[in-house]
Amino acid sequence: MKIGDLVREGWCYDTRRIAPPYIYGIIIDAIHRLPDSYTAEHIAESPIRYVKMMCGDGKIIRRYAVTVEVISEYR
């Protein structure tokens, strides 16, 4: 996941997966996990803690990286 990727978000806490209704957006910032808060294993497994994405209506929202699915990568 990187800046410019088209993503969808719609985390369902009951099923613990992406499910409708979806929010579509473009990644505008990716916040990495810091070594003083996470172990090297956690960082290697999942280096991005959360992302900021701009939605279709122009709003900027923040979501944890594990709840976002990349639909199309920015080249």
FISE-940032 format. One line per 2 residues: for each residue z negated, y negated, x negated of C-alpha. Coordinates in nm, 4 decimals, decimal comma. Each point is the difference from the previous one (the first is absolute). Layout:
Z:Y:X; ...
//
This chain:
0,0000:0,0000:0,0000; 0,1036:-0,3334:-0,1450
0,0726:-0,3588:0,0999; 0,3071:-0,0230:0,2211
-0,0299:0,3477:0,1544; 0,0503:0,0291:0,3755
-0,3015:0,1778:0,1471; -0,1522:0,1014:0,3296
-0,3659:0,0156:0,0873; -0,1659:0,1576:0,3005
-0,3057:0,1866:-0,1186; -0,1609:0,2271:0,2591
-0,3657:0,0654:-0,0831; -0,0139:0,3021:0,2310
0,2877:0,1904:-0,1631; -0,0400:-0,1733:-0,3410
0,3740:-0,0632:-0,0357; 0,2716:-0,2558:0,0768
0,0785:0,0000:0,3730; 0,1499:-0,2421:0,2567
-0,0319:-0,2841:0,0783; 0,1401:-0,1064:-0,3368
-0,0147:-0,3338:-0,1777; 0,3015:-0,0578:-0,2273
-0,0066:-0,2353:-0,2949; 0,0907:-0,0749:-0,3597
-0,2479:0,0343:-0,2866; -0,0691:-0,3423:-0,1517
-0,2965:0,0929:-0,2211; -0,1559:0,3214:-0,1284
-0,3613:-0,0062:-0,1201; -0,0754:0,2647:-0,2626
-0,3271:0,1901:-0,0378; -0,2205:-0,1459:-0,2736
-0,1457:0,2202:-0,2755; -0,3494:-0,1470:0,0456
-0,0121:0,1224:0,3631; 0,1932:0,3294:-0,0153
0,0207:0,2997:-0,2299; 0,3108:0,0675:-0,2052
0,0738:0,2997:0,2248; -0,0072:-0,2144:0,3163
0,2276:-0,2583:-0,1600; 0,2467:0,2652:-0,1179
0,0070:0,1617:0,3450; 0,0354:-0,3233:0,1977
0,0487:-0,3133:-0,2137; 0,0453:-0,2456:0,2890
-0,3098:-0,0893:0,2010; 0,1569:-0,2132:0,2726
0,3147:-0,1946:0,0756; 0,0873:-0,3251:0,1695
0,3017:0,0245:0,2257; 0,2015:-0,2507:0,1994
0,0728:0,1251:0,3504; 0,3041:-0,0748:0,2148
-0,1826:-0,2813:0,1804; -0,0750:-0,1763:-0,3310
-0,3682:0,0951:-0,0163; -0,1438:0,1212:-0,3282
-0,2411:0,2913:0,0343; -0,1955:0,2120:-0,2465
-0,0106:0,3787:0,0247; -0,1372:0,2764:-0,2198
0,2830:0,1676:-0,1884; -0,0821:0,3452:0,1394
0,0759:-0,1202:0,3539; 0,3493:-0,1312:-0,0811
0,3214:0,2020:-0,0094; 0,2987:-0,1161:-0,2083
0,3212:0,0115:0,2049; 0,2406:-0,1596:-0,2468
-0,0549:-0,0891:-0,3640; 0,1034:-0,3356:-0,1427
0,2477:0,0435:-0,2831
//
